[in-house]
Amino acid sequence: MSVTPDETLDCSGLACPMPILKTKKAIDALKVGQVLKMIATDPGSSSDMNAWTQKTGHELLESQQDGNKFIFFIKKTK
């Protein structure tokens, strides 16, 4: 699956909860249907992002790991 993000947010080097807080702020700035690519280096970000998207109702389109980076594609749904 190839997702083209509307915005990219690099949270490399940040520890929980900063990637989630920055993701929320970035998603809030998008229009419904747009996609945010978030890059994190915190190993806990995978479970954090799963929980956050379930709680907020935004759609986690894809998540992948590239070396020590965790990459998420989140679609704003509301």
C-alpha positions, 0 to 999 in steps of 0.5 A: 500500500502506498499512501501519499501524506498531506503533511509529515511530522517528524517526532524523532528523538521525542519520548512519550507523550510528546509524539502523541501530543504533536500528532494531535496538534498536527491532525487538528490542523488538517482537513477531514480526509487528509493524511498525516505521516508521523515518524517516531523513534520511541519504541512505545509509539506503536502501542501509543498510536494504536490506542490513540487512533482507537480513542479518537476515531482517526484511522491508522492507515499503515504503520511500518518500521524502518530501522529505529524509526516507526512510521505511521500514516493517520487519516483524519476522519472527523 
